[in-house]
């Protein structure tokens, strides 16, 4: 008798060493969406997105959007970077069918961590897919943690001025999921230290105060660039293309180019929240432009 078809199965956890740190990338969830060019190819000439897709063996019309928080154990503290989608798909009527359920907490448990183990939650920005699991059942999910967030990011959403109609639902989720944690927050600016070995990096543009985080341990470096790059082909190979998800598109383009140049020049390992899981790799500069080179086994040797 033939075996039953089981459906796709994908990895959801990836843990590796960075000097004396232990880093774990967690696939909170993923979404499959229409409109590769419409979302990631603003300003492209007719046929350019299709040609780029063909050259890179990806579909020209659809794309997959992973959501990948990162957990870092420094040996002294456990730091979580972003909390994923949480229960947004169930809690918010307008988001039902538009965002996936988050699985961060259950996948942390599979790796041996409980929410109460987390000492610091460092937020890159306040779009819902990055703060969705801040609360569970009306209570902070990570009850023992302090939160770290850029003052510029928190203040922008708190004031709620000059927010586009498209981002008004984001403001509503900020008020529900981030604003109540103000007393637990440490407000930072670019260059500030989060804990020893981790500092904030300006990545603004996608959001008003989008913050990346630079990790350094025993001479090893890693940049969590969050949503500075949103697609491993379009955003990397054509950083001048604007992206529908970016709040300030021109500033996002400028910072995207700056980050690509830095990562390529320093050959620094990087993690992108929306890069293909395990979302770990390098930026290489070639005669044809920048390329995302996915990690294989380098961090395991």
Secondary structure as UniProt FT lines:
FT   STRAND          13..18
FT   TURN            19..20
FT   STRAND          21..34
FT   HELIX           36..40
FT   TURN            46..47
FT   HELIX           48..55
FT   TURN            56..57
FT   STRAND          62..73
FT   STRAND          78..81
FT   TURN            86..87
FT   HELIX           88..91
FT   HELIX           93..95
FT   TURN            96..98
FT   HELIX           104..110
FT   TURN            111..112
FT   HELIX           115..117
FT   STRAND          120..122
FT   HELIX           128..131
FT   TURN            132..133
FT   STRAND          135..136
FT   TURN            137..138
FT   STRAND          139..140
FT   TURN            143..144
FT   STRAND          146..150
FT   HELIX           151..159
FT   HELIX           165..167
FT   HELIX           168..177
FT   HELIX           179..184
FT   STRAND          185..188
FT   TURN            190..191
FT   STRAND          193..195
FT   TURN            196..197
FT   STRAND          198..202
FT   TURN            204..205
FT   TURN            208..209
FT   STRAND          211..217
FT   TURN            218..219
FT   STRAND          220..226
FT   TURN            232..233
FT   HELIX           234..237
FT   TURN            238..240
FT   TURN            244..245
FT   HELIX           249..266
FT   STRAND          269..272
FT   TURN            273..274
FT   TURN            277..278
FT   STRAND          280..286
FT   TURN            287..288
FT   STRAND          289..294
FT   HELIX           298..300
//
